[in-house]
């Protein structure tokens, strides 16, 4: 693995951890908080190679599992992996991998394309894993969990848009500084 890869993996992990310091928005009817950390997941997918995108989230989850309180709200430790948020959190490496894989397959990068990928993987795929786990751990039916999750969509759409904008800007900066992995993108 190249030093540049390790740097981008570490930076992605750090960004997600820093986003965890923003207090979560907790709602009285669900135990899954609204956080900014999914923005970091989308960024990791947008700026890393597929394997590195997944690795950055695996490193993050290992840090959480070791007890470091870097999830929003100061959460950390193994207990978060049996909380109603577990499905969403465990899906993060897959989401970042899928975003990265599809970004690398695009012939040109535009806001609309990246925004669509974030919706497809950062919302739909994330919910496809998170909602069933949330339903199971909250002892509610799948339909009720899906309805409860509708409250997350407006914020996730905003995070998807912000991440798409930032991915374009970050890839452009990396490209201008000679990082060859970012040269093929059309800005």
C-alpha positions in Angstrom: 0.0 0.0 0.0 1.3 3.4 -1.0 1.9 6.3 1.5 -0.7 8.4 -0.4 -3.3 5.6 0.1 -2.6 5.4 3.8 -2.8 9.2 4.1 -6.2 9.4 2.4 -7.5 6.4 4.4 -6.3 8.1 7.7 -7.8 11.5 6.6 -11.1 9.9 5.8 -11.2 8.1 9.1 -10.3 11.3 10.9 -13.0 13.4 9.1 -15.6 10.9 10.1 -14.4 11.0 13.7 -14.4 14.8 13.8 -18.0 14.8 12.4 -18.9 12.7 15.4 -18.1 15.6 17.7 -21.1 17.5 16.2 -23.9 16.7 18.7 -26.5 14.3 17.2 -30.1 15.2 16.9 -32.1 12.7 18.9 -35.8 12.3 18.4 -38.2 11.0 21.0 -39.8 8.3 18.8 -36.6 6.6 17.6 -33.3 5.5 19.2 -31.3 6.1 16.0 -29.8 9.6 16.1 -29.5 12.0 13.2 -25.7 12.6 12.7 -23.3 14.2 10.3 -21.2 11.1 10.1 -22.9 9.7 7.0 -21.5 12.8 5.2 -18.0 11.5 6.0 -18.9 8.1 4.7 -20.0 9.6 1.4 -16.8 11.6 1.3 -14.7 8.6 2.0 -16.4 6.8 -0.9 -15.9 9.8 -3.2 -12.2 10.4 -2.6 -10.8 7.0 -2.0 -10.1 3.9 -4.2 -12.8 1.3 -3.5 -10.6 -0.9 -1.2 -9.3 2.1 0.6 -12.8 3.6 1.1 -13.9 0.4 2.8 -10.6 0.2 4.8 -11.1 3.8 6.1 -14.5 2.8 7.5 -13.3 -0.5 8.9 -10.5 1.3 10.7 -13.1 3.7 12.0 -15.3 0.9 13.3 -12.4 -0.9 14.9 -11.6 2.4 16.8 -15.2 2.5 17.9 -15.2 -1.1 18.9 -12.1 -0.5 21.0 -14.1 2.0 23.1 -13.0 5.3 21.6 -16.1 7.5 21.8 -16.0 8.9 18.2 -19.5 8.1 17.2 -21.9 11.1 17.5 -23.0 11.7 21.0 -19.7 10.3 22.4 -20.6 6.7 21.8 -18.1 4.0 21.5 -17.5 0.4 22.5 -19.0 -2.9 21.5 -22.5 -1.9 22.7 -23.1 0.3 19.7 -23.0 -2.8 17.5 -26.1 -4.1 19.3 -28.0 -0.8 19.3 -30.7 0.2 16.9 -28.0 2.1 14.9 -26.0 -1.0 14.4 -27.2 -1.8 10.9 -26.5 1.7 9.6 -23.1 1.7 11.2 -22.1 -1.7 10.0 -23.2 -0.8 6.5 -20.8 2.1 6.3 -17.8 0.2 4.8 -20.0 -1.3 2.1 -21.6 2.0 1.3 -18.2 3.7 1.0 -16.9 0.9 -1.2 -19.9 1.0 -3.5 -19.8 4.8 -3.9 -16.0 4.6 -4.6 -16.4 1.7 -7.1 -19.0 3.5 -9.1 -17.2 6.8 -9.0 -14.1 5.1 -10.4 -16.2 3.7 -13.3 -17.6 7.1 -14.4 -16.0 8.6 -17.5 -16.6 12.1 -16.1 -17.6 13.4 -12.7 -20.4 15.9 -12.4 -22.4 17.0 -9.4 -25.6 15.3 -10.6 -23.9 11.9 -11.0 -22.2 12.0 -7.6 -25.3 13.2 -5.9 -27.3 10.3 -7.5 -24.6 7.8 -6.3 -24.9 9.2 -2.8 -28.7 8.8 -2.9 -28.4 5.3 -4.3 -25.8 4.0 -1.9 -25.6 6.6 1.0 -29.4 6.5 1.5 -31.1 3.5 -0.2 -28.4 0.9 0.5 -27.8 2.3 3.9 -31.5 2.1 4.8 -31.8 -1.3 3.2 -29.4 -2.6 5.8 -30.2 -0.2 8.7 -34.0 -0.4 8.8 -34.3 -4.2 9.2 -31.7 -4.2 12.0 -33.4 -1.2 13.6 -36.8 -3.0 13.5 -35.3 -6.2 14.9 -33.5 -4.4 17.8 -36.4 -2.1 18.6 -38.8 -5.0 18.5 -41.1 -3.3 15.9 -42.2 -4.4 12.5 -40.3 -3.6 9.4 -43.0 -1.2 8.1 -43.0 0.8 11.3 -39.2 1.1 11.2 -39.4 2.2 7.5 -41.9 4.9 8.4 -39.8 6.1 11.3 -36.8 6.3 9.0 -38.6 8.7 6.7 -37.6 11.5 9.1 -34.0 11.0 8.1 -34.5 11.6 4.4 -34.4 15.4 4.2 -31.1 15.6 6.2 -29.6 12.7 4.2 -30.5 14.5 0.9 -28.7 17.6 2.2 -25.7 15.6 3.3 -25.7 13.9 -0.1 -25.6 17.2 -1.9 -22.9 18.6 0.4 -20.8 15.5 -0.1 -21.2 15.6 -3.9 -20.0 19.2 -3.9 -17.1 18.5 -1.6 -16.0 15.4 -3.5 -15.8 17.4 -6.7 -13.7 20.1 -4.9 -11.5 17.6 -3.1 -10.8 15.5 -6.2 -9.9 18.7 -8.1 -7.5 19.8 -5.4 -5.9 16.3 -5.3 -5.6 16.3 -9.1 -3.9 19.7 -9.2 -1.4 18.4 -6.6 -0.3 15.5 -8.8 -2.2 12.6 -7.3 -2.5 10.5 -10.5 -5.6 8.6 -9.3 -7.6 11.8 -9.7 -6.5 12.8 -13.2 -9.2 11.1 -15.3 -12.1 13.1 -13.8 -13.7 15.8 -15.9 -14.5 18.8 -13.8 
